[in-house]
Amino acid sequence: MSINCGTIFNLVVLIWLRLLARYSFAPWRWVKRAFPYLFKVALPAALMQLVWHSAYMVLFAITGSLPTGSVTALAGMSAGLRVESLFFLPAFAFNFTAAIIVGHHLGARDPGEARKSGYRILGVGMAVVAVIVAAAWSSLPTIARFVASDPEVHAVALSYLRFNLAGLPFLLVGMVLGGAFTGAGATLYQMLCVGGSAWLVRIPLAWYLGHKVVGGADGVWMAMLASMIVQALVVLLVYQFGDWPRFAMQADKARSRPPVPAMPRAEARP
């Protein structure tokens, strides 16, 4: 109900500000010409969401079938996720920023500056995340107590938060540079990096450490941290050495085709 109310409120505000009007939508002629490229970009992005969320479902199943303390582990994981989402908000902000700025430079036919801007955004993000981690680390027991009052669940939630807060800088690398891939239209690279780290590292390692080595929730948290590190390294290598800017410059290879009609400009509100 709250989500529906929020959606309706957003629509009302957009209509009131005249940001959602007939001229806000692309003409059919533009849609027909742009659809093949849009589909090519959107399909890997949609698959990435499917791959990521299905991996989390399997991770919950692995946690719920731990040889010891499975019920407590699930409760602690659920409680930790609520707090974790707050810590991840800055990473999402820098992800969107990287997508916009990198896409802007690629639109200006400047791939070199696009690559540099991604690193600049990552540097600023790292500074912000370092402050967050340093400020929150000593307060984690108190923070965890707000979402888990039971002593056993509190201990598991605290362990979960410590592992994931330690992995926040690595997660930031994947999210910022992944945002750059999105801005370039290289969503295929992002899907492969995220999906590979989730299904080839996180899931097998979570089962092995959680069920065979550690025999508890800490093994699953270790696997999550390890997958964040692997994902950060892979994304960094692809970003530095991969030819991802070419996804945004396909039009340069087909200049003989008639240009896609420009979308109408939004009218200024009186």
N, C-alpha and C positions, 0 to 999 in steps of 0.2 A: 504494500500500500504506500509506504513512504517513497519508494522508488518511482511509482506511478505519479504520485503527487509532485515530486521533484521534476519529473519529465514534463508534466503539464505546465508547471510554473515556468520552466525554461522556455517552452514554446510560446507562452503568453508574453514573456519578456522580449523574445526575439521578434514577435509580431508587432509589439508595441514600439520597439526601436526601429521597425521597418527593415530589419536585417533578414527576415524571412518573408520574402515576397516573390512575385512571379519572376522578377529580374534576377533573383538569387540563384535560379536554376539555369543550368547550361541549356542552350537550344538543342533540339534533337539532332541537328546536323553535326554539331560538335560532339555529341555523345556517340554517334555512330562512328566517327573517325577516331575518337580517343579510347573507345571501349576496349579494343584488343590490348593496348598497352596497360590500361587500368586493370584489366583482368589478369594480365601477366604479373603485375605488381601485387595485386590483392590476393591472389590464390596462395602464394607461399606464406603471406602474412596470416591468412586464415588457417592454413595448415599448421603454422607455428603455434597458434593458440590451442588447436586441437592436440598437438603433440605435447605441449607443456602441461595442459590441464589433465590430460590422460596420465602423464607421468606422475603428477601429484596424487592422482587417485590411487595409482599403484603404490606410491610411497606411503600413503595412509594405510593401505592394506598390509604392507610390510611392517609398519609400526604396530598395527593392530594384531599382528600374529607373532610378535616377539616372544621368545621363550619365557621371559620374566617381565612382569610389570607392564603388560601390554595395555591394559585399561588406563593405568596412570599415565603411560607414555602418550596415548591418544589425547587424554585430557590436557596434559601439559603442552603438547604440540598445538592443540586448538587455542589454548590460552596464549601461547607465545606468538601465534600468527596474528592475533589481534594487536599486540604491541609492535610486532615486527613491521606491520603495514605502515605505522607512523614513521618509523625510522627510514622506510624506503621511499617516502614521499619526495625528499630532495632528489633522489636518483631519478624518479619519474620526471621531475621538472627539468633536469638537465638532459634527459632523453628527448623530450619534446624540443628543447632549445637546440640541441644538436641537429635534429631532423630539419628544423626550419632554416637554420643558418647554413648548414652544409648544402641543403637543397637550393638555397638562394645563390650561393657561389657557383654551384654546378649549372644553374640556370643562366648565370652570367658567363659561362664557358671558361671558368677558372678552377680546374680541378686541383691545382696545387694549393691555392688558398683554401679550398674546401677541406682538404686533408689537414692543413695547419689549423684551421678553425676548430676542427674536431678535437685536436690535441689541446688547444687552449681551453675549450669548454671542459675537457676532462681534468685539466689542471685546477681550474676553479672549483670543480666538483669535488676533487680530492681534498682540497683545503677545507671545504665546508663539511665534508664527511668526517675528516680527521677531528674537527672541533666537536661534532656530534658524538662520535665514538668516545672521545676523551671525557666529555661532559656526562655522558650517560653510563659509562662503564661502572663507576663506583655506586651508582644509584640503581643498578639493575635489580638487586634484591627487593628494594622498596617498590620498584615499578612492577615486578612480577607478582608482588603480594596483592596488588590492586585487581589482578585478573585471576589469581589463583590463591584463595585463602587456605585451602587444605594443604597441610605441610608437605605431603608426598607430591602432590601435583605442583606445588610451588617449587620444589626442588627440581623437578623435571622441566618446568617452564623456564626456570632460571638457567639451567644448562642449555636449553634450546636457544635462549636469547644470547647467551655468551658466544656460542658457536656462530650464530648468524650475524651478530654484531661484528665479530672478528672478520667475517666474510664480506661485510658491507663494502669495503674499498674494492674488492675484486668484483663484486656484483656491479659496482658503479662503472667499472671499465666496460663490462659487457653491455650495460644499458646505454651509456653515452655513445660508444662507438656503434652499438646496434642501432641507436637512433640516427646516427650518420648514415648507416646502410639504408634505413627507411627513407631518409630524405633524398637519397640517391636513387631510390627505386630498387636497390639490391636486396630486396626482402628474401630472396632465395638464400643468400649468404647467411642472413640472420637466422633463418629457419634451420639451416644445417648446423650452425654453431650452437644454437640453443637446444635443438633436438638431439644433437650428438652428445652434448654434455649431460643432458637429462637421462637419455636412454642407454648410452654406452658407458657412462661413468656413475652417475648418481644412483640409478636403480640397482645395477648389479652390485655396486660397492655397499649400498645400504643393506641389501640382503646379506651379503657376506660378512660385513662387520657387525651388523645388528644381530644376526642369527648364529654366526659361526665363531666370530672372534671375541667381540665384547659381550654379546649375549644380552644386550639391553639397548635403551634408547640412545645412549651416547654414541653407539656405533652408527646409527642413522644420522645423527647430527654431524658426525665426522665425515660421512659420505656427502652430505650437503655442502659442507665447507670445501671438500676436495673438488666437487663438481664446479663450484664457483671459481676456484683457482684455475682449473682446466679451461673453463669457458673464457675467463679473462685472457689467458695466454693465447688461446686459439683466435679469439676475436682480434686481439692486438696484432697477431701475425698477419691475419687476413687484411686488416685495415692498413697495415704498413706496406705489405708486399702484393696484395691482391689488386686486381684491376676493376674494383667495384664502381669507380666513377663512370664506366662505360654504360652502365644501366640507365643513367640519366642522359646520355648523349646519343641515344639510338637515332634521333632525328637527323644528326649530322651525317649518318651513313645512308640516308635516303632523301637527299635534297631534291631529287628529281620528282618526288611525289608532291602533289599540291598541298599547301600548308593546311593545318587544321584551323578552322575558323575560330577567331578569338571569341572568348566569352564576353557577354555584355558587361559593362562596368556598372557597379551598384550606384544608384543615384544618392546624392548627398541628402541627408535629412534636413528639412528646413528648420 
